[in-house]
Amino acid sequence: MVAVETGPRRPDPVPGAVPRLLLPGSDHAAVEERLAPGIAARDAAGPGRPVGREVVVGLSSWVDARLAAAGQPGDRPARDLSFVGQVIASAAWVDLSVAFPLWCHRMVIEYLADAAHARPGLDQALLPATRRGDLIGSTALAPAIAHVVAGTPLPVTWREEHGGDVVLDGRLRWASNLFPPDCLLVTGAMHAGGGRPILVAIPGRTAGLQVDPYPELLALGATGSSSVRLEAVRVPGDHVLASNLREFITAVRAPFLLLQSCFALGLARRSLDEAGEALARTTSPATRTFAADLARAEDAYTDAVVPLTRDLACRGAGTPVREVVARRLDAARLATEAVALESKVIGGRSFVASAGTARRLRESAFLPVQAPTEGQLRWELSLSE
């Protein structure tokens, strides 16, 4: 169990200062306040008992209300991802195990909004149900992205039945936000006869969709993460989000990676804040030797946030995909390095299991294996060297 932390005081932004990616002071405080009760309830439930759904859908509904107030149409993808990215970063500043499933849910909303605009025959009830939180989004797109980028086989197959229904079979090794029956799984599938791959949305109540027992995970026990088996899962044809998987992945890849970078940098920002406060309080000359490391990490953070902020505002339009991939890799590396720096500055207290630093150490260990993994990102970048 990890106690709910009271973090370092976050000053309001100074005009002209380097952006911190997080929400400005009052909005960031609102995110902290919204998350605190749910995190406390989740931690009291103990490991291996996913109870994080309400926290995620509540925060996402707040995001949608703010977007609607700003004039964002509810049936379209967000024109500007800045606010969504800031919320994900602020959530990660508090707790990555909220920010990660929030990203997961928001991506499914993006997929549905994009499909609703491009495919008039789509089931029009899916998007509003997901926005309301009646369904929590589970983006199992890692195999589809690997298929498009590297040609790896898709683990799910589909065939069309009489009447236009789609029947799916296969196994997904990893997905999150798996809270059946109130979840919506989005994944790619290859035609059983070798035809075109598609993207399909599968409600958690669908017969044949089986979630394996939740494993005990480091720092992610509340994310509803497990493996999924699909055995003759039948969904109507209006649940097909895209009939051209490559085209769809190409369109959503930049937002997918940019918003992932947000939760990595939100975690990095928290560790840099904690390390900075600890250095300001210390009387130890040995600990003060880390001041130069913190200054270098802050510079790296600025170098990461400035282009990310620009790309969020335009959904990455015009930015070469190689640059977006490189930024996602650098963000994850920076988060890992920032948490390690926090631990060095804090010292032995960081290994107390209930300490926030210990939780961040566990959270940061997830980032290199979060799909796309560090190895996959490095391999993709090597292709264009």
C-alpha positions in Angstrom: 0.0 0.0 0.0 1.3 3.5 -0.9 0.0 6.4 1.1 -1.4 9.3 -0.9 1.4 11.8 -1.1 1.3 15.5 -0.6 3.7 16.7 -3.3 5.9 19.7 -3.6 4.1 23.0 -3.9 3.8 23.9 -7.5 4.1 27.6 -8.2 1.8 29.2 -10.8 3.5 29.6 -14.2 5.6 32.7 -14.7 4.9 34.6 -17.9 7.6 33.9 -20.4 9.0 30.9 -18.4 9.8 27.6 -20.0 6.7 25.4 -20.2 6.3 22.7 -17.6 3.8 20.7 -19.6 1.6 20.2 -16.5 -1.7 22.0 -16.1 -1.4 25.5 -14.6 -1.6 25.8 -10.8 -5.4 25.8 -10.1 -6.2 23.1 -12.7 -3.3 21.0 -11.5 -4.6 21.3 -8.0 -8.0 20.2 -9.2 -6.6 17.1 -10.7 -4.8 16.3 -7.4 -8.0 16.8 -5.5 -10.0 14.6 -7.9 -7.5 11.8 -7.8 -6.9 11.7 -4.0 -10.0 9.8 -2.8 -9.9 7.3 -5.6 -6.2 6.6 -5.1 -6.7 6.1 -1.4 -9.6 3.6 -2.0 -7.5 1.8 -4.6 -4.5 1.5 -2.3 -6.7 0.3 0.6 -7.9 -2.5 -1.7 -4.5 -4.1 -1.9 -2.5 -5.5 -4.8 -4.1 -7.4 -7.6 -7.5 -5.9 -7.1 -8.2 -3.4 -10.0 -10.5 -0.7 -8.7 -9.2 2.2 -10.7 -12.0 2.5 -13.2 -14.0 5.2 -11.4 -10.8 7.3 -11.0 -10.1 7.2 -14.7 -13.6 7.8 -16.1 -14.2 10.6 -13.6 -11.1 12.5 -14.7 -11.8 11.8 -18.4 -15.4 13.2 -18.0 -13.9 16.4 -16.5 -11.6 16.6 -19.5 -14.6 16.3 -21.9 -16.6 18.9 -20.0 -13.7 21.4 -20.3 -13.2 20.6 -24.0 -16.9 21.1 -24.6 -16.9 24.4 -22.8 -14.0 25.5 -25.1 -16.1 24.7 -28.2 -14.7 21.2 -29.0 -17.4 19.1 -30.9 -18.1 15.9 -29.0 -18.2 13.8 -32.2 -14.8 14.8 -33.5 -11.2 14.1 -32.5 -9.7 16.9 -30.4 -8.4 19.7 -32.8 -5.7 20.5 -30.2 -4.3 17.9 -27.8 -2.6 20.4 -25.5 -5.2 20.2 -22.7 -5.5 16.4 -22.9 -1.8 16.1 -22.8 -1.5 18.4 -19.8 -4.1 16.5 -17.9 -2.3 13.2 -18.6 1.0 14.8 -17.5 -0.5 16.2 -14.3 -2.1 12.8 -13.5 1.3 11.2 -14.0 2.8 13.8 -11.7 0.4 12.4 -9.0 0.4 8.7 -10.0 1.4 7.0 -13.2 -1.1 4.1 -12.6 -3.8 6.7 -13.1 -2.2 8.5 -16.0 -1.5 5.3 -18.0 -5.1 4.0 -18.0 -6.3 7.6 -18.6 -4.1 7.7 -21.7 -5.6 4.3 -22.7 -9.2 5.5 -22.3 -8.5 8.8 -24.1 -6.9 7.0 -27.1 -10.1 4.9 -27.5 -12.1 8.1 -27.5 -9.8 9.4 -30.2 -10.2 6.3 -32.3 -14.0 6.4 -32.0 -14.2 10.1 -32.8 -12.0 9.6 -35.9 -14.1 6.6 -37.0 -17.4 8.4 -36.4 -16.2 11.2 -38.7 -14.8 8.8 -41.4 -17.3 5.9 -41.2 -21.0 7.0 -41.2 -22.1 3.4 -40.7 -20.4 3.1 -37.4 -22.5 2.3 -34.3 -23.1 5.8 -33.1 -23.7 4.8 -29.5 -20.1 3.7 -28.9 -18.5 7.2 -28.7 -21.0 8.8 -26.3 -21.0 5.7 -24.1 -17.3 5.9 -23.8 -17.2 9.6 -23.3 -19.8 9.2 -20.4 -17.7 6.5 -18.9 -20.3 3.8 -19.3 -17.6 2.0 -21.2 -13.9 2.4 -20.4 -11.6 2.3 -23.3 -8.9 -0.4 -23.7 -6.5 0.2 -26.5 -4.9 -3.0 -27.5 -3.2 -1.5 -30.5 0.4 -2.6 -29.9 0.1 -5.7 -32.2 -1.5 -3.6 -34.9 1.3 -1.0 -34.8 3.9 -3.7 -34.8 2.2 -5.2 -37.8 2.2 -1.9 -39.7 5.7 -0.9 -38.8 7.5 -4.2 -38.8 5.2 -6.7 -40.5 4.7 -8.9 -37.5 1.7 -11.2 -37.6 -1.5 -10.1 -35.9 -2.5 -12.4 -33.1 -6.3 -12.0 -33.8 -8.1 -13.2 -36.9 -11.5 -12.2 -38.2 -14.0 -13.6 -40.7 -17.3 -12.2 -41.9 -20.5 -14.1 -41.2 -23.8 -13.9 -43.1 -25.5 -10.6 -42.3 -22.2 -8.7 -42.0 -21.2 -9.7 -38.5 -17.5 -10.1 -37.7 -16.3 -13.1 -35.8 -12.9 -12.9 -34.1 -10.5 -15.5 -32.6 -7.1 -15.1 -31.0 -5.2 -14.0 -27.9 -3.9 -10.6 -26.8 -1.0 -10.8 -24.5 -1.5 -7.5 -22.8 -4.3 -4.9 -22.5 -5.4 -2.5 -19.8 -8.7 -1.1 -18.5 -10.1 -4.6 -18.8 -13.2 -4.2 -16.5 -15.8 -6.3 -18.2 -18.7 -5.9 -18.9 -18.1 -2.1 -18.8 -15.1 -1.8 -21.2 -14.5 -1.4 -24.9 -11.5 -3.3 -26.3 -10.1 -1.9 -29.6 -7.7 -4.1 -31.5 -6.5 -5.0 -35.0 -7.3 -8.3 -36.7 -6.1 -10.1 -39.8 -8.6 -11.8 -42.1 -8.6 -15.5 -41.6 -8.3 -16.1 -45.3 -5.4 -13.7 -45.7 -7.4 -10.6 -46.7 -7.2 -7.1 -45.4 -6.6 -6.4 -41.7 -9.2 -4.3 -39.9 -9.6 -2.3 -36.6 -12.6 -3.4 -34.5 -14.2 -2.4 -31.2 -15.4 -5.2 -28.9 -17.6 -4.4 -25.9 -16.6 -6.2 -22.7 -20.0 -7.9 -22.4 -19.5 -9.8 -25.7 -19.8 -13.6 -25.5 -16.4 -15.3 -26.0 -14.3 -12.4 -24.7 -12.4 -13.8 -21.7 -10.1 -11.8 -19.5 -7.4 -13.9 -17.8 -7.0 -13.5 -14.0 -5.3 -10.2 -13.2 -1.6 -10.8 -12.4 0.1 -8.9 -9.5 2.0 -6.1 -11.2 4.6 -3.6 -10.0 2.9 -0.2 -9.5 0.1 -1.1 -12.0 -2.2 -3.3 -10.0 -5.1 -0.9 -10.4 -5.0 -0.6 -14.2 -7.1 -3.7 -15.0 -4.2 -5.2 -17.0 -4.2 -8.8 -18.2 -4.3 -11.1 -21.2 -7.4 -11.5 -23.3 -8.7 -14.5 -25.2 -11.2 -14.2 -28.0 -13.1 -17.3 -28.9 -15.7 -17.0 -31.6 -16.4 -13.4 -30.5 -19.1 -12.0 -32.7 -19.7 -8.3 -33.1 -21.8 -6.4 -35.6 -20.2 -5.0 -38.7 -20.9 -1.4 -37.4 -18.2 -2.1 -34.8 -15.5 -2.1 -37.4 -13.7 1.2 -36.9 -11.4 1.0 -40.0 -11.2 -1.4 -42.9 -7.8 -0.1 -43.9 -5.6 -0.7 -40.8 -2.4 0.8 -42.2 -4.1 4.0 -43.1 -5.7 4.3 -39.7 -2.5 3.5 -37.8 -0.6 6.1 -39.9 -3.2 8.7 -38.9 -3.3 8.1 -35.2 0.3 7.2 -34.6 1.5 10.7 -33.8 -1.3 11.4 -31.2 -0.7 8.0 -29.7 3.0 8.6 -29.2 2.7 12.3 -28.2 0.2 11.5 -25.4 2.4 8.6 -24.2 5.3 11.1 -24.0 3.0 13.2 -21.8 2.7 10.6 -19.0 6.4 9.9 -19.2 7.3 13.6 -18.8 4.7 14.1 -16.1 6.5 11.4 -14.1 9.9 13.0 -14.9 8.6 16.4 -13.7 7.5 15.0 -10.4 10.9 13.4 -9.7 12.7 16.5 -10.7 10.5 18.6 -8.4 11.1 16.1 -5.5 14.9 16.1 -6.2 15.0 19.9 -6.3 13.1 20.3 -3.0 15.3 17.7 -1.3 18.5 19.4 -2.6 17.2 22.8 -1.3 16.7 21.3 2.2 19.8 19.3 2.5 22.8 20.2 4.6 24.9 17.3 3.2 27.8 18.3 1.0 27.7 14.8 -0.5 24.0 15.2 -1.5 24.7 18.6 -3.0 27.0 17.0 -5.6 23.8 16.0 -7.4 23.0 19.7 -8.2 24.8 19.5 -11.5 22.9 16.3 -12.4 19.6 18.0 -11.6 20.6 21.1 -13.8 21.4 18.8 -16.7 18.1 16.9 -16.3 16.2 20.1 -16.2 17.8 21.2 -19.4 16.9 17.8 -21.0 13.3 18.2 -19.7 13.0 21.7 -21.4 14.4 20.2 -24.6 11.7 17.6 -24.5 8.8 19.7 -23.5 9.2 22.6 -26.0 8.7 20.5 -29.2 6.1 18.3 -27.5 4.1 21.3 -26.6 4.2 22.6 -30.2 3.2 19.2 -31.6 0.3 18.7 -29.2 -1.2 21.9 -30.4 -1.4 20.5 -34.0 -1.6 16.7 -33.3 1.9 16.3 -34.7 0.8 17.4 -38.2 3.9 18.2 -40.3 6.3 16.6 -37.9 8.2 13.6 -39.4 7.2 10.4 -37.7 10.8 9.7 -37.0 11.0 12.8 -34.8 7.8 11.8 -32.9 9.3 8.3 -32.3 12.6 9.8 -31.1 10.7 12.1 -28.7 8.7 9.3 -27.2 12.0 7.3 -26.7 13.7 10.3 -25.1 10.7 11.1 -22.8 10.8 7.5 -21.4 14.5 7.6 -20.9 14.3 11.0 -19.2 11.7 9.8 -16.8 13.8 6.8 -15.9 16.8 9.0 -15.3 14.8 11.6 -13.3 13.4 8.9 -11.0 16.8 7.4 -10.5 18.2 10.9 -9.6 15.4 11.5 -7.1 16.3 8.2 -5.4 19.9 9.2 -5.2 19.1 12.5 -3.7 16.5 11.1 -1.3 18.8 8.2 -0.3 17.8 5.1 1.7 14.3 6.5 2.4 13.4 6.0 -1.2 13.4 2.2 -0.7 10.7 2.3 2.0 7.9 0.4 0.2 5.2 3.0 1.1 7.3 6.0 -0.1 6.3 7.9 -3.2 9.9 7.6 -4.5 9.7 3.8 -4.3 6.4 3.8 -6.2 8.0 6.0 -8.9 10.9 3.6 -9.1 8.4 0.9 -9.9 6.5 3.0 -12.3 9.6 4.1 -14.2 10.6 0.4 -14.6 7.5 0.0 -16.7 8.3 2.6 -19.3 11.0 0.7 -21.2 8.6 -2.2 -21.8 5.5 -0.2 -22.4 4.5 -0.8 -26.1 6.1 0.4 -28.2 9.0 -0.8 -26.1 12.4 0.8 -26.0 13.8 -1.9 -28.2 11.0 -1.4 -30.8 11.6 2.3 -30.8 15.3 2.0 -31.2 14.9 -0.6 -33.9 12.5 1.7 -35.8 14.9 4.6 -35.6 17.8 2.5 -36.8 15.9 1.9 -40.1 16.2 5.5 -41.0 19.8 6.2 -39.9 
